[in-house]
Amino acid sequence: MPFETIANDYGLIGKVAIVSGAGGPIGKGLDEGVTNGRATAILLARAGAKVCVVGRSPELAQHTVDLIGMEGGEAFAHVADVTQEADCRGVVEATIKRYGRLDCLDNNVGRSAPGDVTEMSLEKWQSMFALNVDSMMLMCKYAIPAMVASGDGGSIVNIGSLRSIRPLKSTVYTVTKGAVMALTSTLAVDHGAQGIRANCIILGPVFTPNINRNLTPERRALRTAATLTKREGTGWDTAQLARFLLSDQAKFLTGQSICLDGGASMIGPSR
Ligand SMILES: NC(=O)c1ccc[n+]([C@@H]2O[C@H](COP(=O)([O-])OP(=O)(O)OC[C@H]3O[C@@H](n4cnc5c(N)ncnc54)[C@H](O)[C@@H]3O)[C@@H](O)[C@H]2O)c1
């Protein structure tokens, strides 16, 4: 039997993707203004996918769509709070209505919160679970049947964090991102026979607008020093791996949690 032909492209032309948390600042350009979700939406569109850009703010999501449009790509903005079940159902319905199919889901929304268990209210703990875990579960709940109905299987990427395997004073973030890894492997097992792949990116120090706003230069220098590459990642690093995992190039890859961290996980405690 001849070897399968290896394609040069990602197999994403004409495919349809949803990227959650894909907004980002306006007027900051594609370096300073790139969130992980915005970069992923742009790289998917560059590979020929049509993208549903999901965000809470219509203007910020629309700006990502405009950036994609300026490059000749295809995308639309959909406003949703992905902690809400009706909104997650609405994202999938709007995507099917617009493009008629669904192939890829990038679950990117998530946030950190400081504190150990003695410092954490139950209310805060539960709201962090809603944002970091429920959101991904709910998007998968509605996306998977739509992917299966589209006929070519599908691929899911869930964005995790280095904190899940290198805890440091953000207990709820560690626990929720650990749950994201567990969710990913169970999605792969439960839905593999339906042609669905699921992988998690365990993300290390990545320079995004949010990080820029919230970290002092000293903290950022510590984060950089804690890598082997001696540089922080960017949203583009995240997007390149997400695009690969979502594409046909990764069709033998599922159920995995992959560190994208400049090697920070290799050298002990993260900062
Ligand atoms: N930046 C890092 O260093 C880093 C490291 C590890 C993991 N991560 C993970 O990467 C992901 C994205 O990180 P980022 O730095 O680009 O974050 P960000 O805060 O810059 O972007 C997140 C986006 O999600 C949107 N969002 C927030 N809550 C939402 C909701 N309820 N519904 C819909 N949209 C919502 C925000 O508006 C924003 O556009 C998160 O899961 C985060 O935990 C980031």
PDBQT file of the ligand as one rigid body, heavy atoms in Angstrom, charges set to zero:
ROOT
HETATM    1  N1  LIG A 301      -0.781  34.894  29.379  1.00  0.00    +0.000 N 
HETATM    2  C1  LIG A 301      -0.195  33.945  30.100  1.00  0.00    +0.000 C 
HETATM    3  O1  LIG A 301       0.959  34.065  30.551  1.00  0.00    +0.000 OA
HETATM    4  C2  LIG A 301      -0.923  32.658  30.342  1.00  0.00    +0.000 A 
HETATM    5  C3  LIG A 301      -0.233  31.620  30.978  1.00  0.00    +0.000 A 
HETATM    6  C4  LIG A 301      -0.876  30.426  31.186  1.00  0.00    +0.000 A 
HETATM    7  C5  LIG A 301      -2.179  30.255  30.745  1.00  0.00    +0.000 A 
HETATM    8  N2  LIG A 301      -2.842  31.281  30.138  1.00  0.00    +0.000 N 
HETATM    9  C6  LIG A 301      -4.212  31.052  29.698  1.00  0.00    +0.000 C 
HETATM   10  O2  LIG A 301      -4.399  31.528  28.380  1.00  0.00    +0.000 OA
HETATM   11  C7  LIG A 301      -5.768  31.876  28.202  1.00  0.00    +0.000 C 
HETATM   12  C8  LIG A 301      -5.892  33.259  27.618  1.00  0.00    +0.000 C 
HETATM   13  O3  LIG A 301      -4.990  34.095  28.235  1.00  0.00    +0.000 OA
HETATM   14  P1  LIG A 301      -4.718  35.609  27.818  1.00  0.00    +0.000 P 
HETATM   15  O4  LIG A 301      -3.505  36.021  28.579  1.00  0.00    +0.000 OA
HETATM   16  O5  LIG A 301      -4.755  35.768  26.331  1.00  0.00    +0.000 OA
HETATM   17  O6  LIG A 301      -5.982  36.262  28.514  1.00  0.00    +0.000 OA
HETATM   18  P2  LIG A 301      -6.745  37.624  28.300  1.00  0.00    +0.000 P 
HETATM   19  O7  LIG A 301      -7.379  37.925  29.600  1.00  0.00    +0.000 OA
HETATM   20  O8  LIG A 301      -5.846  38.637  27.684  1.00  0.00    +0.000 OA
HETATM   21  O9  LIG A 301      -7.824  37.200  27.226  1.00  0.00    +0.000 OA
HETATM   22  C9  LIG A 301      -8.902  36.424  27.576  1.00  0.00    +0.000 C 
HETATM   23  C10 LIG A 301     -10.065  36.850  26.703  1.00  0.00    +0.000 C 
HETATM   24  O10 LIG A 301     -11.225  36.167  27.160  1.00  0.00    +0.000 OA
HETATM   25  C11 LIG A 301     -12.300  37.088  27.249  1.00  0.00    +0.000 C 
HETATM   26  N3  LIG A 301     -13.218  36.617  28.289  1.00  0.00    +0.000 N 
HETATM   27  C12 LIG A 301     -13.027  36.666  29.620  1.00  0.00    +0.000 A 
HETATM   28  N4  LIG A 301     -14.101  36.151  30.265  1.00  0.00    +0.000 NA
HETATM   29  C13 LIG A 301     -14.981  35.778  29.308  1.00  0.00    +0.000 A 
HETATM   30  C14 LIG A 301     -16.269  35.198  29.325  1.00  0.00    +0.000 A 
HETATM   31  N5  LIG A 301     -16.867  34.882  30.484  1.00  0.00    +0.000 N 
HETATM   32  N6  LIG A 301     -16.885  34.939  28.163  1.00  0.00    +0.000 NA
HETATM   33  C15 LIG A 301     -16.291  35.249  26.979  1.00  0.00    +0.000 A 
HETATM   34  N7  LIG A 301     -15.061  35.810  26.889  1.00  0.00    +0.000 NA
HETATM   35  C16 LIG A 301     -14.419  36.077  28.034  1.00  0.00    +0.000 A 
HETATM   36  C17 LIG A 301     -11.648  38.400  27.603  1.00  0.00    +0.000 C 
HETATM   37  O11 LIG A 301     -12.494  39.471  27.268  1.00  0.00    +0.000 OA
HETATM   38  C18 LIG A 301     -10.372  38.328  26.763  1.00  0.00    +0.000 C 
HETATM   39  O12 LIG A 301     -10.596  38.809  25.446  1.00  0.00    +0.000 OA
HETATM   40  C19 LIG A 301      -6.429  31.713  29.570  1.00  0.00    +0.000 C 
HETATM   41  O13 LIG A 301      -7.071  30.462  29.638  1.00  0.00    +0.000 OA
HETATM   42  C20 LIG A 301      -5.252  31.758  30.522  1.00  0.00    +0.000 C 
HETATM   43  O14 LIG A 301      -5.525  31.092  31.734  1.00  0.00    +0.000 OA
HETATM   44  C21 LIG A 301      -2.236  32.485  29.934  1.00  0.00    +0.000 A 
ENDROOT
TORSDOF 0
